[in-house]
């Protein structure tokens, strides 16, 4: 493990900051009870941590009302709440071909079983969608635009502010999937004209798996698609309408909230811009080291402006899975191969025909020495194919 080079941070960040492990252990040993269900001291203190984390995340996204920050189990869970809670039969939605299956599949299910119409905006050769293509698709029944803020396949950061301006001007709710971007780059929902931001805790927010959520701007309402316990007003027969209970069901993952709390504090201490700058410096090292290597193909890496530290490539004559296996077995490099749960993106890149591509995801604990080893490993692997 000590020599492992972990370049799969696009799937989950690893390792976590030591402060995250320490705080989670201490918190759960001392305050691991159910918040909001009783009035004894432990319960109240646990609730205070949950409320404090709501406030931290609300400020992180420049929201106004912490009660509209709702926890879920990951971004897929939250995206299902948003998509199924806004759209119904006869509605129209707009998304892109760069989306993750956490958006594509709920939309497809609504199309197939409920008659929801969906349009997909493609990205250009550099990996960006054109914001001016969105209003061309607007209809009277357009009820949702949802866009992946930063691609988990090619790392491009989409022009959210410009897309949001079109949506805001036409009264259409605009949601972003910030699974990859939250914790890497600033997200200001007011400046970016965003109505709903969805996040997961286990990637760049440096928390554990099993925690995520969404922030819903005031004036945007999401219908109930579930019902259950909230710990308050138990005599009410229907699920509560007010936030955050409106979109929270049953006992929260308080251990996950604690880890997310500690991850946010670590990011605050290190500085979001400092983390992103270092990760992009390493991404540039990768790009520069592999750009001219014969038989290595890079995707959308010519200009790293408006990118996060996701790096996609293939080696001619070698399937992505086999390349990733060689990197793992021979060089102890952990990375991801395949379609990355984003089939439309790979279809547009043409990599679906060769079973996907290899993805390196750089995180805050990667080093220049590790990147040099990774560059050398890919070079040697490509050379050995001749």
Secondary structure as the mmCIF struct_conf table of DSSP 4:
data_model
#
loop_
_struct_conf.conf_type_id
_struct_conf.id
_struct_conf.beg_label_comp_id
_struct_conf.beg_label_asym_id
_struct_conf.beg_label_seq_id
_struct_conf.end_label_comp_id
_struct_conf.end_label_asym_id
_struct_conf.end_label_seq_id
TURN_TY1_P TURN_TY1_P1 UNK A 2 UNK A 3
STRN STRN1 UNK A 5 UNK A 6
STRN STRN2 UNK A 8 UNK A 8
TURN_TY1_P TURN_TY1_P2 UNK A 9 UNK A 11
BEND BEND1 UNK A 15 UNK A 15
HELX_LH_PP_P HELX_LH_PP_P1 UNK A 16 UNK A 17
HELX_RH_AL_P HELX_RH_AL_P1 UNK A 18 UNK A 31
BEND BEND2 UNK A 33 UNK A 33
TURN_TY1_P TURN_TY1_P3 UNK A 35 UNK A 36
BEND BEND3 UNK A 37 UNK A 37
BEND BEND4 UNK A 40 UNK A 40
HELX_RH_AL_P HELX_RH_AL_P2 UNK A 41 UNK A 60
TURN_TY1_P TURN_TY1_P4 UNK A 61 UNK A 62
BEND BEND5 UNK A 64 UNK A 64
HELX_RH_3T_P HELX_RH_3T_P1 UNK A 66 UNK A 68
STRN STRN3 UNK A 69 UNK A 72
BEND BEND6 UNK A 73 UNK A 74
HELX_RH_AL_P HELX_RH_AL_P3 UNK A 75 UNK A 86
TURN_TY1_P TURN_TY1_P5 UNK A 89 UNK A 90
STRN STRN4 UNK A 92 UNK A 96
TURN_TY1_P TURN_TY1_P6 UNK A 97 UNK A 98
HELX_RH_AL_P HELX_RH_AL_P4 UNK A 101 UNK A 114
STRN STRN5 UNK A 117 UNK A 121
HELX_LH_PP_P HELX_LH_PP_P2 UNK A 122 UNK A 122
STRN STRN6 UNK A 123 UNK A 123
TURN_TY1_P TURN_TY1_P7 UNK A 125 UNK A 126
BEND BEND7 UNK A 127 UNK A 127
STRN STRN7 UNK A 129 UNK A 129
HELX_RH_3T_P HELX_RH_3T_P2 UNK A 131 UNK A 133
TURN_TY1_P TURN_TY1_P8 UNK A 134 UNK A 134
HELX_RH_3T_P HELX_RH_3T_P3 UNK A 135 UNK A 137
TURN_TY1_P TURN_TY1_P9 UNK A 140 UNK A 141
STRN STRN8 UNK A 142 UNK A 148
BEND BEND8 UNK A 149 UNK A 149
STRN STRN9 UNK A 150 UNK A 150
TURN_TY1_P TURN_TY1_P10 UNK A 152 UNK A 154
STRN STRN10 UNK A 156 UNK A 157
HELX_LH_PP_P HELX_LH_PP_P3 UNK A 158 UNK A 158
HELX_RH_AL_P HELX_RH_AL_P5 UNK A 160 UNK A 169
TURN_TY1_P TURN_TY1_P11 UNK A 170 UNK A 171
STRN STRN11 UNK A 174 UNK A 177
TURN_TY1_P TURN_TY1_P12 UNK A 179 UNK A 181
STRN STRN12 UNK A 182 UNK A 182
TURN_TY1_P TURN_TY1_P13 UNK A 183 UNK A 184
STRN STRN13 UNK A 185 UNK A 185
TURN_TY1_P TURN_TY1_P14 UNK A 189 UNK A 193
BEND BEND9 UNK A 195 UNK A 195
STRN STRN14 UNK A 196 UNK A 200
BEND BEND10 UNK A 201 UNK A 203
TURN_TY1_P TURN_TY1_P15 UNK A 204 UNK A 205
TURN_TY1_P TURN_TY1_P16 UNK A 209 UNK A 210
STRN STRN15 UNK A 212 UNK A 216
TURN_TY1_P TURN_TY1_P17 UNK A 218 UNK A 219
BEND BEND11 UNK A 225 UNK A 225
BEND BEND12 UNK A 231 UNK A 232
TURN_TY1_P TURN_TY1_P18 UNK A 234 UNK A 235
BEND BEND13 UNK A 237 UNK A 238
HELX_LH_PP_P HELX_LH_PP_P4 UNK A 239 UNK A 240
BEND BEND14 UNK A 242 UNK A 242
TURN_TY1_P TURN_TY1_P19 UNK A 243 UNK A 244
HELX_RH_3T_P HELX_RH_3T_P4 UNK A 245 UNK A 247
BEND BEND15 UNK A 250 UNK A 251
HELX_RH_AL_P HELX_RH_AL_P6 UNK A 254 UNK A 270
HELX_RH_AL_P HELX_RH_AL_P7 UNK A 272 UNK A 290
TURN_TY1_P TURN_TY1_P20 UNK A 291 UNK A 292
TURN_TY1_P TURN_TY1_P21 UNK A 294 UNK A 295
STRN STRN16 UNK A 296 UNK A 298
BEND BEND16 UNK A 299 UNK A 300
BEND BEND17 UNK A 302 UNK A 302
TURN_TY1_P TURN_TY1_P22 UNK A 305 UNK A 306
STRN STRN17 UNK A 307 UNK A 307
BEND BEND18 UNK A 309 UNK A 309
STRN STRN18 UNK A 310 UNK A 315
TURN_TY1_P TURN_TY1_P23 UNK A 316 UNK A 317
STRN STRN19 UNK A 318 UNK A 318
HELX_RH_AL_P HELX_RH_AL_P8 UNK A 320 UNK A 331
STRN STRN20 UNK A 333 UNK A 334
STRN STRN21 UNK A 336 UNK A 338
TURN_TY1_P TURN_TY1_P24 UNK A 340 UNK A 341
HELX_RH_AL_P HELX_RH_AL_P9 UNK A 343 UNK A 349
TURN_TY1_P TURN_TY1_P25 UNK A 350 UNK A 350
HELX_RH_3T_P HELX_RH_3T_P5 UNK A 351 UNK A 354
TURN_TY1_P TURN_TY1_P26 UNK A 355 UNK A 355
STRN STRN22 UNK A 357 UNK A 361
TURN_TY1_P TURN_TY1_P27 UNK A 364 UNK A 365
HELX_RH_AL_P HELX_RH_AL_P10 UNK A 368 UNK A 384
TURN_TY1_P TURN_TY1_P28 UNK A 385 UNK A 385
#
